[in-house]
């Protein structure tokens, strides 16, 4: 600021520059949770080294965000008192599974120091077991050429994605796939499906489902599945008990290509046979 004064008949003036008290002091060094940590509790323990600035004890501001530029602040704690060597702060965060960033800066009166580098941690809360609910089995019966679709709804109150969702057909497990890959809200349920062909059976198939969220497993009761009858049309897929949708598509394409190649060849072969037979008849007449 600009200051002036008068001593006797002489006027004095000067520009006084007031520096930030944190000028020249290095940013704070963070400790825990260290970067790339995996945490499983909503009660988080943050710690960082004391500043020991030399002009007195300072306070700290702690911020948590799900964006690395901290344009959106999920949690902020002000005026955390400095303690010797290391500062510890326990924070209860009401957030779901995901990646988060945290940082700290010192404050002293009206002065703010520089923000520390941020650390990244992943919160994987697992207080609740997942749940599976049978959605649909269609159709309820068919033949060995019928494509059966099994769907189940997976939900988790912690919003944890499943490590696996599987269907058990007559006790044999097969992986299921999510119907809407971009749906990441598992609290209200996400649909998983399995498509397959089934071999003929004299009794209905038994169906059950199981899943895991990494900490808890869940299995459904056993349901009565479809009854599959023999198909009068020969099938190229009877070597396998079950085929997923990819294999079904591959078989369809293979048959289509094979038919496209074989039919012209058969027609050409028939014409050649007729020509040969006609040549034999002409030769026989000449010999007579």
N, C-alpha and C positions, 0 to 999 in steps of 0.2 A: 504494500500500500504506500501512498504518498503522505509524508509527514512534513510539517513546517513549524518553525518556532521563531521567536524574536528575542534576542538578547541585547538589551540596550537599543541602539539604532541599527543593529545588524540583523538581517533576516537569514535564517538557516533553513535548508530543506534537503531532504534525501528520500530515496526510494528504499523501503525496507521489504525484503523478500522473506516470507515465512515458509520454511520447508516442511513437508510432511515428516512427522517424527519417524516414520518407517522408511524414509529415504535411505537407500544403500543397504537395507537389511534383506537378507535372502528370504525367499518364500518358505513357508512352513513345510516340513517333511512329514508326510503321512505314514502311519504305521499299519493299523488294522481297521477294517478288513482290507487285506492286501489286494492288489489288482488281480482280477480273474478268480477271486474267491468264490466258493460255492457255499451258500448259507441256507440253513434249514429252519430258522426261527424268525418270527416277527420282531423279537427283542434283539436289536443289533447293538453291538459294542464297538464304538468308534474310538480310536486313539491316535494321537500325533505328538510329536516332540514339542516341548515348550520353546518359546521364542527367546527368552532371556535377553530382552532388548537392552537392558542396562538403565533405562529411564523409569522403571517401575513395572508392576504387574499389568498385563493386558488382558482383554477379553477376546473371545473368538466367536465367529459366526460359522455355523455348519449348515451346508446345503446338500440336499439329495434330489436328483433328477433322473428321469428316464431318457433324457436327451443329452448328448455330450456337450452341447453349447449352453446348457442350463437355461434355455429359453422358456422352459416350463419347470417350475419348482414344485416337487411333490412334498418336500418337508424342509423346514428351516428352523434352526434353533439359534437364538441370539444371546449375547452376553454370557457365554460359557466362561467361567473364571479360570484363569491360568493357575496351574499347580506346578511344583518343581519337577523338572525332567520331562514327565509325560502327562498329557491331559487325557482323561478317559470320560466318555459320555455315552450313557445308555439311552437308546432311542427306540420306542415302540412304533414300528411302522405298520400301518394297516394297508398293505399293498399285496398284490397277487404275484404269482410266479413271473419272473422276467429279469432283464438286465437293468442295472441301475448304476449311476455315477455319483460320487460324493467328493466334496472339496471343503476347504477351510480357509478363512482369512482372519488376521488379527485386527482388533479395533482398540483405540485408545482415545477416549473422549470423542471428539468429532473427527478423528483421523481414522482412515481405513488403510490397512496394508494390502499387499497383493494377494490374489487368490493362489492357493497351492495348485500344483498339478492335480488332475482328478484321478481317482482310482475307480476301477470298474468291478462290480461284484454281481453275481447271479443269485437271486433269491428263489429257492426251491422249497416252498412251504409244503409240508406233507402232514397235515393234521387229520385228514379224512381219507378213508378208503374210496376207491372209484366204484361206480355202479354200472351194471349192464341191464338193459331191458329189451326183451325180444320185440322187434318191430314188425317183421313180416316174413313169411315163407311162401313164395309163389313160384309155380303153382303148387297146390297141395298134393297133386299126383301127376303122373305123366309116363313117358316111355324113355328108353335109353337115348333117344335123340332130343329129349326136352332139356332146355337150359333152365336150371333151377336157380332162384335168387333168394339168398338169405340176408336179412338186414337186422342190425341190432343198434341200439342207442347207447353210446358211452358218455358218462357224465362224471365230473369230479368237482367237488365244492372248493378245492384248492386251486382249481383251473389248471391242473397239471395234465399235460399231454400223456397219452398212454405209451408205455414201452412196447406193448403189443396188445392187439385184440385178435383173438383166434376163435374159430368155430371148430367144434369136435363133431365129426360125422362118424357114427358107430365107433367112437372112442379115438379116432385118428384126427389130429389137429392140423388145421390149415390157416394161414394168415389171412386176415381180412383187410380191406383197404377203405380209407375214408372217402365218402361220396363227394364232399365239398372240401378240397384241400386248403382253401383259404379261410375256412371257418375255424378260428382259434379260440372261440369261447366254449370251453368244455363245461362250464357251470350249468348251462341249460341243455346240454346233450348234443352230440354229433353222431351222425349216422355212418356206420361202417357196413360194408357189404362183401359177399362172396358169391361168385357165379360159377356154376359147375354143371357137368353132365354126371349122371349116376347110372350105375349098372342095374339091370333088372334084379328085383328082390322079391321073395315070397312074403316078407313082412315089411312094415314101415321102417324107415331109417330112424335112428335115435340122434337127436341134435342137442348140443349144449354149447355154451360160450364161456370164455374166460379172458381175463385181462390183468394188467398190472400197471401201476403208475410209478414204479421204481421202488416203492416202499411197501405198498399193500397189494395183495392179489384179491381177485374176486371171481367167483365161478357161479354160473346160473344153475338152476335145476335142469333136469333133462326133459326135453320136449319130444313129442312124436313128430317125426318128419314125414316126407312124402313117401308114397308107395309107388314103386317104379315097375312097370310092366315091360315085357319084351317088345321090341320094335320089329315089325315085319320087314322093314327095309334094312339091308345089311349096313353095318356101320364100321368105318375104319378106325374108330376110337375105342373099341371094346378091349384093347390091350391095357388101357388105363382105367382104374376105378373112378378117378375124378380128374377133370380138366378145368383149368380156370379160363377166364374170358380170353386171355391172350392166345392160349392154345386153340380154343374154338375158332378164333379168327384165322389163325395160321392154317388150320385144317381146311376151313372154307376156301381160303385163297389158294391152297395147294390143289384142292380138287378142281377149282375153277381153271387154274393154269393147266392142270393135267388134261381136263376135258378139252380145252382149247387146242392142245397139241395133238391129242390122240385122235380126235374125230377126223381132221383132215388127213392124217396118216392112214386111217382105216379106209376112207373113201378112195384114196390114191391106191392102196393095196388092192381093193376090190376091182378097180379099173384095170390094173395090171393083170390080175387073174383072168378077167374076161378077155383081154387081148391075147393072153397066152392060149386060152382055150380056143379062141377063134382061129389063131394061127395053127393050132393042132388040127382043127377040122379042115382048114384049107389045104394043109399038107397032106392029109389023108385022102382028100378027093383027088389031088394031083397024082398020088401014088396008084390010085385005082386006074 
